[in-house]
Amino acid sequence: MSVTHSIVVPAYKEAGNLQPLTKRVFAAVEKDGFKKGSVVLIIVDDNSRDGSVEAVEALKKEGYNVQILVRTKERGLSSAVLHGFKNSTGKYIIVMDADLQHPPEYVPKLLRAFEKPGVEYVLGTRYGAGVAIDKDWPVHRRVISWGARLLARPLTPLSDPMSGFFGLRRDVFARGERDISAIGYKIALELFVKCRVKKYEEVSFSFAARVVGESKLTGKVIVHYLKHLRTRSAA
């Protein structure tokens, strides 16, 4: 069975999350009826040296269709996502975090959204009807997210432009590949704008609390995001 759907997971020091992530993703897609071998999980690791490679090799021995790409010269979430796109083969590509804050059980919903006529881009949103953000999510994170949404409104109709849980058709990615900047942290907005997405679908999901590892969202990340919005506004 050839791969039709690729799931790209940028990761840095996420060894403790890779086993539960992989097992939950494949349990979810198999339950939803995706054929064995049609979905591949691609971990893009920034040379963590924390046992991530060994964790993936163990999962492969168990029969999971998972790969790990270790980068030794590049760093950063956005460039990791682009590296995953360029080294994947699926017609449809989903991006999600390794920390389980994007619940793997929602992956089939994003994949199925591409089956609707004309859909080029799928966004997992934390702001849909009936969605609840984990009560332990820090207040400053909520404020940052709200502010980022407000600032991005002139640029995009997306309800959650800071979401790292999204998907794009390969042919649509090719449309804007040469113009995409790998600088910064949140690349969902960059891909949406540069690939000139014509039709998109949003899938609501409940954001979960991180159990293992540390958050990558820092003050520096937010500064990058604000600069990114300013650049896009001026374009």
N, C-alpha and C positions, 0 to 999 in steps of 0.2 A: 504494500500500500504506500503510495507516494504521499509526501507531506503536503497538505493543503492549508494548514493553519500553523503559524509560528507564534510562540509566546516568548517575548524578549524580556528578560529580567536583569536590569543593571544591579550590581551587588558589590559591596565592599564590607568585608568582615561580617558576613552574614551566614557563616558556616552552620550556626545553630538553628537557622530557620530553613535551610535548604531541603532537609528531609521532609518535614511536615508540609512545606509548600508544594513540593513535587507530588507527594502522595495525595494531597487534597485536590490539586489541580486535575490529576489524571482520574481520580475517583469521580470528580464532578463531570468531566467531559465524557467519560465512559457511561455514566448514569444517564446522560442526556442523549446518548445514541451516536456519538462520534465514533467512527471506525478506528480500530487499533492501528496505529502507525500514521494516522492522518494529522495528528497533532504532535508538535515537538516543543519542548521547553528549552530555551537557550539562555544560560546564565552568562552574563558578561561581567567578569570579575576583574577589578583593578588591582591585581596582584596582592590579594589580601594576606596570603601566607598564614591563614588561620585554620586550615583544614578543609577549606571549601572544595578544592580539587578532589581530595580523598572522599569527601561526602558525595560528590557527584559520581565518582567512579563506583562507589558502593551501590548507588541507586541504579546505575546502568547494569550492574551485575544482577540486580533484582528484576531487570527487564523493563525499566522505565525508559522512555524515549527522551532522554535529557542529555544536553551537551554543555560544556563549559568552555568559554573563550577567555583566556587570561591575557590581559593587556599589561605590558611592562613599561611602555613608554608614554601612554596617554592616561589622563585622569579626568574624572568628571562625569556626572550623570548624563548630560545631554549627548556628549560624544560617545558614551557607552551605548546609549539607545541607538544612535546612528550606526555604530559598529555592528550592533545586533541586526539592524535592518539590512545592512549590506551583506551580512553573512548568513542570512536566512533564505529559505526557498519557498515558503508558503505564499499563497495568493493573498491571504489575509494575515495581518500582523497585529498582535495585541501586545501592549506594554503594561507591566505591572511591577510593583515594588516587591522586594524579597522578604520584607519584614512582617508579612501577613496582615498588614493594615488594609490591604485590598483583599477582601476575603476570596479565596480561590473558588468558592462555590458560585460566584457571580461570573466567572470566566465564560461559561457556556452562553449566558445571556448576551454578553458582548459579541461573541462569535456568531450567534444566531441573528443578531441585529443586522449583520451584513447581508442576510438573505432577503431583506426588504428591498424592493426595486430601487436602484439608483443610489443606495447608501454608499458613501465613500469613506466616511469617518464615523467612529463610534466613541462616545465619551462616557466614562463612568462618573456620575455626578453625586456629590454628597448633599445636594440641595434639592432633590426631588421630593415628591409627595410621599409621606410615610417613612422618611429616612430619619434615623437617629444617629448622631455622632456620639461616640463613647463618652460617658460622663467624666472619665478621667482625662480627657483631652485637655491640655493646659489652656487657660484663658487667653494667654498671649498668642497661641496658635490659632485660636478662633478669630481673634481680632485681626491677625495678619491675613488670614484667609478671606475674611470679609472685605478688608481693605483692598486686597489684590483683585477681587471680583469687581469691586466698584471702579477701580482704575482701568480695568480691561474692557469695560462696557463699550467705550467708543470704537474698539477694535474688533470685537467679536460678539456674536449672539450666544456663545457658550455660557452655560450657567455656572461652570466650575473650571475656569481656565487654568487654575493651578493644579488640577488633578493630574496625577501621574498614572492613572488607570484609563487607557484609551486604546484605540485601534485604528488602523489605516489600511486601505487596499494597496497592494504593491504597485499597481499601475499609477495610482494617485501619488504615491511617494516619488516615483520616477519623474512625475510632472514638475516637481519643485526641488529635487535632490540637490542640484548644483547651487541653489540659492540659500540653502538652509545653514544657519549658524549653529555651531556646536558649543557656543559659549553660554554659560549659565546653568541653571538647575531645572527649570520647568520648560520642557520642549513641546508640550501639547499645543500651546498657542502658536509657537513658531511653525510647526508642521501644518496646522490648520490654515494659517495665513499664506505661507510660502507655497503650499501645494494647491492653493486656490480651490479649496473644498466647495463643492456645489451643493451637496446634500449630506446631512449628518443625522445621527440618531443618538439620543441620550438614554442611558440606563442608570436608574437610581440604585445606589448601594449604601449600606451602612458602614461607615468608617470604623475600623476596630482599633483597639489599643495595641501598641507594640509590646511584645512579651520578652523577646531576646534582642540584645544589641542596643545601639544608641541612635537617636534621630539625626538625620543629616541636615535638617532645616536650621540654619544658623543666621545670624545677622548679616553675614557676608552674602549668603544665598539671597536674602530679601533685597539687598542692595543691587545685586546682579539682576534680579527680576524687575525692579523699578527702572533700571537703566534700559533693560530690554523693552519695556513698555514705551519708554520715551523714544527709543530708536524706531519702534514700529509706528508710533504716532507721527513721527516726522517723515516717514517713508511715503 
